Structures are given as structure tokens and as C-alpha cells.
Amino acid sequence: MSKQIKEFFNQWNIYKKVIKHNYMFHIEIFQKLQYFLNQHQHQNLLDLGCGDAYHIARILKNSHITNYYGIDLSEIALQEAQQNFATINCDKQFIQTNLIDFIATQQAKFDIIIAGYSIHHLTLTEKDNFFAQATIALKPGGSLLIYDLVRCEDETQSDYLDRWWKYCLNNWKAMTSEELSLIKYHIYNNDYPETFAIFNKIAIKQQYKKVESLYKDDFYELYRFSL
Ligand SMILES: C[S@@+](CC[C@H](N)C(=O)[O-])C[C@H]1O[C@@H](n2cnc3c(N)ncnc32)[C@H](O)[C@@H]1O
């Protein structure tokens, strides 16, 4: 499964176009993330599934972050991430590995963990394990910020994917038909969106004290889970 995901994201130009045209509302989501970061004196930030880190680099320009760790399966995305971070004045590390393997080795190290459009690739059991490991990797009082695909409470995964795919086909006009067919294959074979209720249940089980929704639209949502 991760091999397929890695291969898809090594064709970074496809997803880069999605970001460029703001098809997954990165601008709106990162506005909220920037506001959140500016409210706090955070220092260590772990970005799981960082991709090319284009938007995070943009908002970290004048932040308090002193250490940034970008983790991704795709070497192509990480090469772009390093370029996007070239002028960002903090300690930065880019590591090519599976986010689950990485987080399992960390303890009380990070003020913030961000996982953006990366954990919908995990099964429900893996998501549960991910939340448990993130609890251990965060410092006391730290926050896990997740922006991702979120289905409605009464919607199955397959209904969400059908509804989303229809939306992409009608609205992602800059994509070629070949790109759309690769996206379609990726979505239907690798994406497992959950509902808010499921995220909330896992978070409570894994010791998070508070869950807040910082951004929401018809397909995507940004949550802050605090310890
Ligand atoms: C949709 S992109 C999102 C990139 C970036 N966070 C953003 O918001 O633009 C998902 C990224 O997660 C990475 N990814 C997916 N599953 C992963 C895993 N198990 N371990 C590490 N990276 C993963 C992919 O390679 C890809 O770069």
C-alpha cells in the first residue's frame, strides 16, 4: 500500500497543480494554522506527510518555530520541500520514511504535530495507533493538528469518495484527462476518510482533553486535538 502511495506522490507535478489551484483549500486552512501558530510560543514542529511543504514554509517565515521536521515517503516531494525551506531561518530536517515508523520512535519531543492530507491513507486501526503514538511524541500540553478529508456522519467511505470524485471532475478544470484518471485510481484505492465522531472517539480514548474544529467545508476539515 505505501509503495502505491509513494509512486503516486513521486509524480509530484500532479499534486503540485492541485495546490497551485487551491483545489483542496490550502489557503483557507493555512490561514487558520498561521493564526493558531501566532497565538503560541511553540518551538518544535513535526510535519507528517509534509509533501513539498510549500504552505507550511510560507507561514513559518515569521514564527517562533526553532525546529522543523518534515517526514514523507516521497523523495521528490522532500527535494521540493528543502527548496521551499531554503530561506526559512530555523533548524530543519527532512526525513524519507513512513510516518508511522517515525512517530513510534519519538517521546515528548514536539510542541506541535501536523498531519495534513496524509492520515486518510491509514486504516482505522492504523489511525488509532497513530493517535496513541502522537500522544507519546507530543510534549505535555502539545497539540496535534490534522487537516484531512472528513465524511458526513451518515455517509459511508464509498459514498464520500463518489461525492468527492464527482466534485473533482466538475471543478478541477486545470487537470488533464490523464491526470484525472491517475487521481481517480489513487482516490478509490488509497483513501479512507473518517467522520468527526470517529476522530473524536479515538482522540478521547488516546487521552486528548479537547478537540476543536478550526476550519470546515463540504469535504475537508482542520482539527486541533490538545493534550
Ligand atoms: C496529499 S499530500 C499532502 C502534502 C502536504 N501535507 C499538503 O498538505 O500539501 C500527502 C503526502 O503524505 C505523504 N504520505 C502518505 N502516506 C504516508 C506515510 N505513511 N508516511 C509518510 N508519508 C506519507 C505522501 O507522500 C504525500 O506527500
The ligand as a MOL file (V3000), in Angstrom:
LIG
                    3D

  0  0  0     0  0            999 V3000
M  V30 BEGIN CTAB
M  V30 COUNTS 27 29 0 0 0
M  V30 BEGIN ATOM
M  V30 1 C -1.8970 14.7970 -0.2320 0
M  V30 2 S -0.2060 15.0000 0.1640 0 CHG=1
M  V30 3 C -0.2350 16.3000 1.3740 0
M  V30 4 C 1.0630 17.0550 1.4570 0
M  V30 5 C 1.0320 18.2680 2.4120 0
M  V30 6 N 0.8550 17.8570 3.7960 0
M  V30 7 C -0.0580 19.2180 1.9850 0
M  V30 8 O -0.9780 19.4900 2.7430 0
M  V30 9 O 0.0210 19.7180 0.8580 0 CHG=-1
M  V30 10 C 0.0700 13.5810 1.1790 0
M  V30 11 C 1.5610 13.3870 1.4940 0
M  V30 12 O 1.6870 12.4030 2.5090 0
M  V30 13 C 2.7050 11.5030 2.1310 0
M  V30 14 N 2.3870 10.2180 2.7930 0
M  V30 15 C 1.2690 9.4610 2.6400 0
M  V30 16 N 1.3130 8.3760 3.4400 0
M  V30 17 C 2.4960 8.4620 4.1290 0
M  V30 18 C 3.1300 7.6400 5.0980 0
M  V30 19 N 2.5840 6.5090 5.5250 0
M  V30 20 N 4.3370 8.0390 5.5790 0
M  V30 21 C 4.9280 9.1890 5.1370 0
M  V30 22 N 4.3760 9.9950 4.2170 0
M  V30 23 C 3.1760 9.6450 3.7120 0
M  V30 24 C 2.6690 11.4450 0.6200 0
M  V30 25 O 3.8970 11.0210 0.0670 0
M  V30 26 C 2.3440 12.8920 0.2890 0
M  V30 27 O 3.4920 13.6800 0.1090 0
M  V30 END ATOM
M  V30 BEGIN BOND
M  V30 1 1 1 2
M  V30 2 1 2 3
M  V30 3 1 2 10
M  V30 4 1 3 4
M  V30 5 1 4 5
M  V30 6 1 5 6
M  V30 7 1 5 7
M  V30 8 2 7 8
M  V30 9 1 7 9
M  V30 10 1 10 11
M  V30 11 1 11 12
M  V30 12 1 11 26
M  V30 13 1 12 13
M  V30 14 1 13 14
M  V30 15 1 13 24
M  V30 16 1 14 15
M  V30 17 1 14 23
M  V30 18 2 15 16
M  V30 19 1 16 17
M  V30 20 1 17 18
M  V30 21 2 17 23
M  V30 22 1 18 19
M  V30 23 2 18 20
M  V30 24 1 20 21
M  V30 25 2 21 22
M  V30 26 1 22 23
M  V30 27 1 24 25
M  V30 28 1 24 26
M  V30 29 1 26 27
M  V30 END BOND
M  V30 END CTAB
M  END
